[in-house]
Amino acid sequence: MSELLKSIDARTKLAGTNKLEILLFTLGVNSATGRRETFGINVFKVREVMRTPPITAAPEMPPSVEGMVSLRGALVPVVDLARYAGVNTETPRSIMIVTEYAGHTQGFLVEGVDTILRLDWSQMRVPPEMLMAEMGGLVTAVTELQDGRLVMMMDVEKVLSETTSYDEEIVYRSIKPLNNQSLTVFFADDSVVARKQIQRTLEAMRVKYIEAINGRDAWKELEKIAGYAQASGQQVTDFVSLVLTDIEMPEMDGYILTKKIKSDPRFAGVPVIMHSSLSGMSNQHLGKSVGVDEYVPKFEPQKLSEVLTRLLTGGERLSISEQKQ
């Protein structure tokens, strides 16, 4: 399994090409349906795959959190993905996928891993509403393999947000309002949880917003806005003050969306912030290479509000080294 993931670092070259690589895994045979479904997770978020080590149970943890394991001296929470997803199965989950994103490390218990599959984001489709409702918003994209199997991309950000406890109310109450009704933020994200967090941040700032569920929908809407601005003799900045985009999105990712915005003179003067759980420096540099003005990690509403406030009020934009501090 170490061979399976040994070249993850080299895969950063895929960014900006609208391509991704996903690790396929299974959770076991669903007792209710008799089926074994295939799920996927972006390889960028996978640190390693290993046999499940001894797990130490801890009190007052969410139901799907099995406990903690020690990995090279660090305590890592372990989530049983089958239990979290509501998949009733008797199949043992003897494999642990160690993930790292949004500044957090966690282990996901699964039945087994299959292979790494390279795809174009255009092959990833927004899941049908029925599937989204059945899985509680846990699936953000679906694609079909050559053998006819459907692969469901799991929203690991949702898993993280619902298995990590912090007082959200205190965080949002600490955000300072701008009270400027002339400002509008356009944001794109395929995660229901991430969109809700962005909405709450902007509402706390008292800033208007327009949202899209992926890069392709965002670009279509932005083109409509640009066309209307041109026809009415106005600037796009009269309608959109700033664009906030996720990286991983079905049909069109955030890198391609940013390249389109930055290469179109109609959007001159509109800053683009990349807002992602892929918080490594390599991703920040790749964002900069396609014209992103700044990078903000997810699950930090206070930090997001600070960067939005600075850019929306004409403040100085920071370099990558300054953002890292």
C-alpha positions in Angstrom: 0.0 0.0 0.0 2.9 2.3 0.5 3.8 1.7 -3.1 0.3 2.8 -4.1 0.9 6.3 -2.7 4.7 6.8 -2.9 4.5 9.4 -5.7 1.7 11.6 -4.3 4.0 14.6 -4.0 4.8 14.3 -7.8 1.1 14.6 -8.6 0.9 18.3 -7.8 1.7 18.8 -11.5 -1.9 17.9 -12.3 -3.2 21.1 -10.7 -4.2 23.7 -13.3 -5.0 21.0 -15.9 -8.6 20.3 -14.6 -7.4 16.8 -13.7 -7.3 15.0 -10.4 -6.4 11.6 -9.0 -8.7 9.8 -6.6 -8.0 6.8 -4.4 -10.9 4.3 -4.7 -12.0 2.5 -1.5 -14.9 0.4 -0.2 -16.7 0.4 3.1 -18.1 -3.2 3.0 -21.3 -4.9 1.8 -24.3 -2.9 2.8 -26.6 -5.3 4.7 -29.7 -3.4 3.5 -28.9 -3.5 -0.2 -26.4 -6.4 -0.5 -24.2 -4.1 -2.6 -20.6 -3.0 -2.1 -20.3 0.6 -3.2 -17.1 2.3 -4.4 -16.1 5.7 -3.0 -13.3 8.1 -3.8 -11.1 10.6 -2.1 -8.7 13.1 -3.7 -5.1 11.8 -3.5 -3.9 15.3 -2.5 -5.7 14.7 0.9 -4.2 11.2 1.5 -1.0 11.0 3.5 -0.7 7.2 3.8 -2.7 4.0 3.8 -2.0 1.4 6.5 -3.3 -1.5 8.5 -5.5 -0.2 11.3 -3.3 0.1 14.4 -4.7 -0.4 17.9 -7.4 2.2 18.6 -7.8 3.8 22.1 -11.4 4.7 22.9 -11.9 8.1 24.4 -14.9 9.5 26.3 -17.4 12.1 24.8 -16.5 11.6 21.2 -19.1 11.7 18.3 -20.7 8.3 17.6 -18.7 7.7 14.4 -15.4 8.4 16.0 -13.8 5.1 17.1 -11.1 6.7 19.2 -7.5 7.8 18.8 -4.3 6.3 17.5 -0.7 7.4 17.9 1.1 8.1 14.7 4.7 9.0 15.1 4.0 10.6 18.4 0.9 12.5 17.3 -2.6 11.6 18.5 -5.0 11.2 15.5 -8.8 10.8 15.7 -10.2 7.8 13.8 -13.5 7.9 12.1 -15.5 4.8 11.0 -16.7 6.0 7.6 -19.3 3.2 7.3 -20.9 4.2 10.5 -20.7 7.9 9.7 -22.3 7.3 6.2 -25.0 5.1 7.6 -23.8 2.0 5.8 -24.8 -1.0 7.9 -22.2 -3.7 7.3 -20.7 -6.6 9.1 -17.5 -6.4 6.9 -14.4 -5.6 9.0 -12.7 -2.3 8.4 -9.1 -3.3 8.8 -7.6 -0.5 6.6 -7.0 3.1 7.7 -6.6 5.9 5.2 -4.7 8.7 6.9 -5.8 12.1 5.6 -4.4 15.5 6.0 -6.4 18.6 5.0 -7.5 21.9 6.4 -4.6 21.7 8.9 -6.0 18.5 10.5 -4.8 14.9 10.4 -7.4 12.1 10.8 -7.8 8.4 10.1 -10.7 6.9 8.1 -11.5 3.3 8.6 -12.5 1.5 5.4 -12.8 -2.1 4.2 -10.1 -1.8 1.6 -8.5 0.4 -1.0 -8.6 -0.4 -4.7 -6.4 1.8 -7.0 -5.6 5.3 -7.9 -7.6 6.6 -10.8 -6.7 9.7 -12.9 -9.7 11.7 -14.2 -10.6 15.0 -15.7 -12.9 17.1 -13.4 -15.2 17.3 -16.4 -15.9 13.6 -15.9 -17.1 14.2 -12.4 -20.8 15.1 -12.3 -22.9 16.8 -9.7 -24.8 13.9 -7.9 -28.6 13.6 -8.4 -30.7 15.3 -5.7 -32.0 11.9 -4.6 -28.5 10.6 -3.9 -27.5 13.8 -2.1 -30.6 13.5 0.1 -30.0 9.8 0.8 -26.4 10.3 1.8 -27.0 13.5 3.7 -24.9 15.7 1.4 -21.9 13.4 1.9 -21.4 12.8 -1.8 -20.2 15.8 -3.8 -19.5 14.2 -7.2 -20.1 11.0 -9.1 -18.3 9.4 -12.0 -18.7 6.1 -13.9 -15.8 3.7 -14.4 -15.2 1.7 -17.6 -16.5 -1.5 -15.8 -19.8 0.2 -15.1 -19.2 0.9 -11.4 -20.2 4.3 -10.0 -17.7 6.1 -7.9 -19.0 8.5 -5.3 -16.6 11.3 -4.2 -17.0 11.7 -0.4 -17.1 15.2 1.1 -14.4 14.7 3.7 -14.7 18.3 4.7 -18.2 17.5 6.0 -16.8 14.6 7.9 -14.2 16.8 9.5 -16.6 19.6 10.4 -19.1 17.1 12.1 -16.5 15.2 14.0 -14.5 18.2 15.3 -16.0 20.1 18.1 -15.6 23.9 18.5 -17.9 26.7 19.5 -19.1 28.0 16.2 -21.3 30.7 17.7 -18.3 32.4 19.5 -16.3 32.3 16.2 -19.0 34.0 14.2 -19.9 36.5 16.8 -16.3 37.7 16.8 -16.4 38.6 13.1 -16.7 42.4 12.6 -19.4 43.6 10.2 -18.6 45.8 7.2 -22.1 47.0 6.8 -21.4 47.9 3.1 -24.4 47.0 0.9 -22.5 48.0 -2.2 -20.2 45.0 -1.9 -21.0 41.5 -3.3 -18.9 38.4 -3.0 -19.3 35.6 -5.6 -18.3 32.2 -4.2 -18.1 28.7 -5.6 -17.9 25.5 -3.6 -19.3 22.0 -4.1 -19.4 21.2 -0.4 -22.7 21.9 1.4 -20.9 22.3 4.7 -18.3 24.7 3.2 -21.0 26.8 1.5 -22.9 27.2 4.8 -19.7 28.3 6.6 -19.0 30.9 3.9 -22.6 32.1 4.0 -22.4 32.5 7.8 -19.1 34.4 7.5 -20.5 36.8 4.9 -23.8 37.2 6.8 -21.8 38.1 10.0 -19.8 40.6 7.9 -23.2 41.9 6.4 -21.9 41.5 2.9 -24.2 40.3 0.0 -23.2 37.2 -1.9 -23.9 35.0 -4.9 -23.1 31.3 -4.8 -22.4 28.5 -7.2 -22.0 24.8 -6.6 -19.0 24.2 -8.9 -16.6 26.0 -11.2 -18.6 25.5 -14.4 -21.8 26.9 -12.9 -19.7 29.8 -11.5 -18.2 30.6 -14.9 -21.5 30.5 -16.6 -23.0 32.9 -14.1 -20.0 35.2 -14.1 -20.2 35.4 -17.9 -23.9 36.4 -17.7 -22.9 39.1 -15.2 -20.1 40.4 -17.5 -22.5 40.4 -20.4 -25.1 42.4 -18.5 -22.5 44.8 -17.3 -21.2 45.4 -20.9 -24.8 45.9 -22.2 -25.6 48.4 -19.5 -22.4 50.4 -19.8 -21.2 49.4 -16.4 -18.2 47.5 -15.0 -18.2 43.9 -13.6 -17.0 45.4 -10.3 -20.3 47.2 -10.0 -21.9 43.7 -9.6 -19.1 41.5 -8.2 -16.5 42.9 -5.7 -14.5 39.6 -5.2 -14.6 35.9 -6.2 -13.9 33.2 -3.6 -13.3 29.7 -5.0 -12.7 26.2 -3.8 -10.1 24.1 -5.6 -11.8 20.7 -5.9 -15.1 20.9 -7.7 -16.8 18.7 -10.3 -16.9 19.7 -14.0 -14.4 22.6 -13.5 -12.0 23.1 -10.7 -10.9 26.3 -9.0 -7.6 26.6 -10.9 -9.4 26.6 -14.3 -12.0 29.0 -13.0 -9.3 31.4 -11.8 -7.4 31.2 -15.1 -10.6 32.0 -17.0 -11.4 35.0 -14.8 -7.8 36.3 -14.8 -7.5 36.0 -18.6 -10.7 37.9 -19.3 -10.2 41.7 -19.3 -13.9 42.2 -18.3 -13.0 41.0 -14.8 -10.0 43.4 -14.4 -10.0 44.6 -10.8 -11.9 41.6 -9.4 -9.6 39.9 -6.8 -9.8 36.1 -6.6 -9.3 34.3 -3.3 -8.7 30.5 -3.2 -10.5 28.9 -0.3 -9.5 25.3 0.1 -8.8 22.4 2.5 -5.7 21.6 0.4 -3.6 23.8 2.6 -0.1 22.8 1.5 2.3 25.4 0.3 2.6 23.6 -3.1 -1.2 24.3 -3.6 -0.8 27.9 -2.6 2.1 28.3 -5.2 0.0 26.6 -7.9 -2.9 29.0 -7.0 -0.5 31.9 -7.4 0.6 30.6 -10.8 -2.9 30.9 -12.2 -3.4 34.4 -10.8 -5.0 33.9 -7.4 -4.6 37.0 -5.3 -4.6 35.2 -1.9 -5.2 31.8 -0.4 -7.2 31.1 2.8 -7.5 27.6 4.4 -11.0 26.3 5.1 -12.5 26.0 8.6 -11.1 29.4 9.7 -14.0 31.8 9.4 -12.2 34.5 11.4 -9.2 34.3 9.0 -11.5 34.3 6.0 -13.3 37.4 7.3 -10.0 39.2 7.9 -8.7 38.6 4.4 -12.1 39.5 2.8 -12.3 42.7 4.8 -8.7 43.7 3.7 -9.3 43.0 0.0 -12.9 44.4 -0.1 -11.7 47.7 1.5 -8.7 48.1 -0.8 -6.1 46.8 1.6 -2.7 45.5 0.5 -2.4 42.0 -0.8 0.0 39.7 0.9 2.7 37.5 -0.7 2.7 33.7 -0.1 5.5 34.1 2.5 3.5 36.7 4.4 0.3 34.6 4.3 2.3 31.6 5.8 3.2 33.7 8.9 
